[in-house]
Structure formats: structure tokens, C-alpha cells
Amino acid sequence: MKRTWTIIGVSDVPTSFKWYQSLFGQPSTSPGHDDFGQLLDTDGTVLLCLHQWGAHEHPSLMSPDEASPGNGLLLFFRVDDYEMALRRARALVARFEEEPHVNPNTRTKEFSLRDPDGYYVTISALGAIERRNATSKRPNKRSQPTKARGRVTKPRGRRPRLRG
């Protein structure tokens, strides 16, 4: 599996869409439909899908009255702009569920808040290694020639078999 599309039931897709765009620091746009929207990262990766309660008759998205919204679900986002995300979050909610702190397990800063539908949302800073990987755009060493001692060499790999 390469990616998951987390889809949550919401009472008002455009309102929730705008809320999450604000939290993530994304430009304001409209969802694709009044009953469904996808929040995308700059590279096109789906971050979160918002689905209108009761639309399209999906059994688990029929009504928030069947169970508490967010019961058994934690929306956990790792961000590369933690301090900015913290400022944006403070503008969105009156209080946090968990104030900013360092998670002893991940050793990263995080905070938690509730979205407009009551979902528990945790925002966590990327760790040092993740930050380095996110900011470096290194080419794939296997596919690029490398320069060694003033000459260009091809990447090392399996040598072709000689048939004789």
C-alpha cells in the first residue's frame, strides 16, 4: 500500500474544507462538490477527504447520530511548519484539547484540537530526520551519473554477465 485516503463524515463540507485549509495554511479554494472535498498537498497527495453525512448512502457515513463523530479515530498530521500551524490553530479555536508539548514517544512537539464536527486532530512537528528529508531534493543516486575525482562515472550496480 502506498497511500491511504482518510475520509471523515462532516455536517458541512465547504465549512470544514475552509477550516482545514486554514489549519494547513493552504490557499482558500472550494471543494470539488458540495458533498465531497479532497484536501491536497502541493504535490497532489491527498491529505484528507471530507464527506457530507448521508450523501451517497455509504453505511458508515449515513448519520453522525449512529455514533459520536470521531469515536475511535485520531486525525494525526505531521507538518513541516509547526510554529505556523500552531498560530493558525490558535486563530481557529478558543481552546486546545492538549496544549503544545513534546510527545515523549516521538520526541516531537505537538498539540491537539477539535475540528468543527468534533474530530480530535493532533498536529505534530516533523522529526529532525524527516525535516532533512523533506527539505532535501536529492536526485536518485542510482539513476544519475556521479562525479568522482574529476571524472564522470556511471553508478555501480550489477555487471552484465559475459557469455562465452
N, C-alpha and C positions, 0 to 999 in steps of 0.2 A: 504494500500500500504506500502510495506517495503522499497523498493529501486527504484530509477529511473536510467535509463541508458541514460545519455545525449550523443547524437550523433551529431557531427558537420561535415559539409562538408569541406574538405580541398583539396588543389591542389596537395599535395604530402604527402601521408600517412607516409612513412618512415622518411621524414624530420620533419614533425610535431610531430611524435611519439618521435623522439630523442629530440626535443625541450622540450616537456612536461616532458619527463623523466629527463632531466637536471634541469628543473624548480622544480620538485618534489624531486630531489635528489635520483632518482631511478637508479639502475644499468642499464647499456645500454644493451638492447636486441632488437630484431627485432619484428615488428608487425606480427601477425598471417598470414596476407595476404598483398599483395601489395596495395590492395584497401580497407582494413579494419583492424583496430587495436584497441585493448582494453587496456587502462592503468589501472592496478590493484594495489590496496593497498596490503600490506604484508599479510593481512588476506583474500585476494581474492575478496574484494569489488571492483566493477567496479567504477573507478573514472571518466573516460571519454572515449568515443568511437570516433574514427576518421574514417570518411568515404570518400572515393575518390569521388569528384564531378562527376556525370554522371554514376557511376557504379551501376548496378542492377536496373536502371530505377525507383528509388523512386522519386515521383513527386517533393517533396520539396528539393531533393538533386541532381537535374539534372544539374544545372549550377549556378555558382556564378554571372552570368550576369543578372539573373532574379531579383535579389535584392542585396543590399550591404551585404557582409558577416558580420554576427553579428548584423544586424539591428533587434532590439527588443530582443537581447539576451545578458545577462551578465553572464559570467562564474565566479562564486564566490566560492573560495575554502578556507576552514578553515584548517589551518595547525598547528601542534604541534611543529614545528621547525621554527618559524617565522624569527628569525635573520639569520639562514642559508638559508632559502628561499629567503630572501632579497639579500644576497650575490650572490646566484645563478642567480637570476633575473638580477642583475646588469651586470653579465657576458654575459647575453643573448641579451640584448637590449641596444641601445645607449641612450635612454631616457625613462622615465616613463610617462604614461598618468597622473597619480597622484602620487606625491612623498609620502613617508611614512608619515602617520599622524594617529591620533586617531579618529576613527569614533565616532561622538557624540551619535549615536543611539545604537551601540553595545558596545561602550566604549572599543574597542579593536584596536590594531594597524593594519593598512592595507596599501596597495599600489596597484596601477593598472598599467598594461602594455598591449601592443598588442602582439598577437601571430603572427607567420609567415603569416597567412591568414587574419589578420586584426581584429580578435576577441578581444573584450575587456575582459581582465582577471584581476580579483581582488583576491589578496591573503590577508587573514585576519588571525590574531593570534586567537587561541582558548581563550575563556574567562577563568577566574580562576576556575570556577566550572567544565567546560569542560576539562581543563588540569588535574584537580584532577581525574576526572572520567576516562580519557584516560590513566593515569599512574597507577591507582589502579586496580588490578586484584582481586577484592574481590569475593569470592565464593558466590553463591546464598544462602542467609540465610535460605530460606525455604527448601532447599534440603540437607543442611548439618547439622549434629548434632552440638549443641553449648555446650560450657563448662561453667557451672555456679557454683560457689562456690565449686570447686573441684570435681564436678561430671558431667558426660556427660548426657545431656538431649536431648530429641528429640524436634524439632521445634514445636511450638504451632500452632494449626490450628483447624479446625472443629473437634469436638469429634464425634465418631460414635454414632448413635442412639442405645439405648438399646431397644431391643424388648422383650416384656414380656408377 
